[in-house]
Amino acid sequence: MSAIGFDIMHRDGTTQARVGRVTTPHGWFDTPAFMPVGTKASIKGLTPEQTRSTGSQIILNNAYHLMLRPGAELIRRRGGCHAFMRWDGPILTDSGGYQAFSMSNINRVDDDGVTFRSIVDGALVHLGPEKSMQVQNDLGGDIIMAFDDCPPCADDKSTGPQVHKSTKKSDDYGARLRVANERTIHWLERCVKAHARKDEQALFGIVQGGIDFELRRQSVEQVCSVDLPGFAIGGVAVGEGPEQIRAVVEFTAPLLPADKPRYLMGVGYERDIVMAVRAGIDMFDCVLPTRNGRNGTAFTRQGRFQLRNARFAEDDLPVDPHCGCPVCAGGFSRAYLRHLFMAEEMLGPTLLSLHNISHFQRLLLDIRSAIRENDWSLVSRAWPVLESTSEDLGSP
């Protein structure tokens, strides 16, 4: 018996989009869903109650960071991430594979896993499929991710391979993708064997393949041959341009099982999300709302702008006049938020992160309504940012 249930409530008549509900041991969430990223068991600057107020129903934690500090066993002894961080809703934990590849000083990558230096104390740490499963079992997330080999993207100009730290300079991009595909399926099989809490935690497999359609198809066939509660598309938010992301998602999403949740990892901006929903994706996560919120960048239906700009010094409008979030509806002005950032007051990042997450949750709410009504004009009319050639209203 699966640890989660997935019910599709409505399918769009003109696209692959669908509205559904995922039921977990810690409650349900509606799909398409956006997951705020609480990497270290914290949505930076926000309490669980504030996060709930944005309309968020599920959040993401990261095994890599929590394994290093404070330690997965410590969290297990305190009841898992739900009890530790006081979030009583669903949690998805990422496997740590991407962080091990992209953030650390990697010493060795082989078929057994990744050996790297800890960003906390410099100690050598090994992370492989079995260790990732042990850590995620200890953390207690409702949905856990398989440990996969996430290859780098090709360089932006497509003039040659982008060499990863784990790749010899003589290797070409295609060879690296093929190695990643083989490791990903072998590691998935090891994850399935090592997963100790199958009745309580749903294991999702991850599809790789870069921007090579044939390798994407091969990875889908391999990964989806394993009977799992859900599947994810990985490796499309590692440096590719919007058109490459679109091409890969629109090709890959319909190949995934139609009766299982489909998760696009690490994406993205509003137009990316709408595109992916139309292709049949059900779940998203991204650091954009909070990372930009901490840096003073506001998301609005018209586009983004930087609140530190002098033109907002006496602007009494809310961040977005069309937003009903606790910040905008609460009467906090652009002038006040600019003051907080200029004075380096911690309330500024908190309020703007609260608004930005609410912005993305409102987008997903409107998308779900559009799918139910079979009318995408409901989204395009309410969200001019989707049609704008420039999303940044703060550009000179």
MOFENTA-V748195 format. One record per residue. RES is the residue in one small letter. NEAR is the number of other ideal C-beta (glycine too) atoms within 12 Angstrom. Layout:
RES | NEAR
RES | NEAR
This chain:
m | 10
s | 25
a | 29
i | 38
g | 25
f | 35
d | 20
i | 27
m | 20
h | 22
r | 20
d | 29
g | 15
t | 14
t | 26
q | 28
a | 39
r | 37
v | 29
g | 35
r | 26
v | 40
t | 26
t | 33
p | 26
h | 30
g | 22
w | 22
f | 39
d | 35
t | 42
p | 52
a | 43
f | 50
m | 52
p | 47
v | 39
g | 42
t | 33
k | 30
a | 36
s | 29
i | 42
k | 30
g | 28
l | 38
t | 20
p | 25
e | 16
q | 32
t | 38
r | 26
s | 25
t | 39
g | 31
s | 42
q | 36
i | 46
i | 48
l | 46
n | 44
n | 41
a | 43
y | 37
h | 36
l | 40
m | 43
l | 30
r | 21
p | 22
g | 23
a | 36
e | 18
l | 20
i | 33
r | 26
r | 15
r | 21
g | 18
g | 35
c | 45
h | 32
a | 19
f | 30
m | 30
r | 24
w | 37
d | 24
g | 36
p | 39
i | 48
l | 47
t | 50
d | 44
s | 54
g | 43
g | 49
y | 38
q | 33
a | 42
f | 36
s | 27
m | 24
s | 31
n | 20
i | 28
n | 21
r | 22
v | 33
d | 17
d | 19
d | 19
g | 34
v | 40
t | 24
f | 32
r | 22
s | 25
i | 22
v | 19
d | 10
g | 13
a | 17
l | 16
v | 32
h | 28
l | 42
g | 33
p | 41
e | 25
k | 30
s | 44
m | 39
q | 29
v | 46
q | 47
n | 33
d | 32
l | 49
g | 39
g | 50
d | 45
i | 50
i | 53
m | 54
a | 52
f | 49
d | 47
d | 45
c | 46
p | 46
p | 33
c | 33
a | 28
d | 20
d | 16
k | 11
s | 17
t | 9
g | 14
p | 24
q | 26
v | 20
h | 32
k | 25
s | 31
t | 25
k | 14
k | 13
s | 9
d | 23
d | 22
y | 27
g | 21
a | 21
r | 36
l | 37
r | 26
v | 31
a | 44
n | 36
e | 25
r | 37
t | 44
i | 35
h | 27
w | 43
l | 41
e | 27
r | 28
c | 41
v | 27
k | 17
a | 27
h | 35
a | 21
r | 25
k | 22
d | 16
e | 26
q | 39
a | 41
l | 47
f | 48
g | 45
i | 49
v | 48
q | 47
g | 42
g | 45
i | 34
d | 29
f | 20
e | 19
l | 32
r | 36
r | 22
q | 26
s | 43
v | 34
e | 22
q | 31
v | 45
c | 31
s | 18
v | 31
d | 19
l | 37
p | 37
g | 44
f | 46
a | 53
i | 47
g | 45
g | 44
v | 44
a | 33
v | 31
g | 24
e | 28
g | 22
p | 23
e | 17
q | 28
i | 35
r | 28
a | 22
v | 43
v | 46
e | 27
f | 30
t | 44
a | 40
p | 23
l | 29
l | 37
p | 27
a | 19
d | 22
k | 36
p | 46
r | 45
y | 46
l | 46
m | 44
g | 37
v | 41
g | 34
y | 34
e | 40
r | 29
d | 36
i | 46
v | 39
m | 34
a | 48
v | 42
r | 31
a | 33
g | 38
i | 46
d | 49
m | 46
f | 46
d | 44
c | 33
v | 31
l | 33
p | 47
t | 41
r | 23
n | 31
g | 43
r | 29
n | 24
g | 33
t | 34
a | 50
f | 46
t | 40
r | 35
q | 27
g | 27
r | 33
f | 33
q | 29
l | 43
r | 25
n | 24
a | 14
r | 17
f | 28
a | 18
e | 13
d | 22
d | 16
l | 25
p | 30
v | 46
d | 36
p | 18
h | 24
c | 34
g | 22
c | 38
p | 29
v | 39
c | 32
a | 19
g | 20
g | 18
f | 31
s | 24
r | 38
a | 24
y | 29
l | 43
r | 32
h | 23
l | 28
f | 30
m | 19
a | 13
e | 13
e | 18
m | 17
l | 23
g | 32
p | 31
t | 28
l | 40
l | 49
s | 46
l | 44
h | 46
n | 50
i | 47
s | 43
h | 46
f | 46
q | 38
r | 34
l | 44
l | 43
l | 30
d | 33
i | 42
r | 34
s | 24
a | 33
i | 35
r | 25
e | 19
n | 18
d | 20
w | 26
s | 16
l | 22
v | 36
s | 22
r | 15
a | 27
w | 35
p | 21
v | 32
l | 30
e | 19
s | 20
t | 11
s | 16
e | 29
d | 21
l | 26
g | 26
s | 14
p | 9
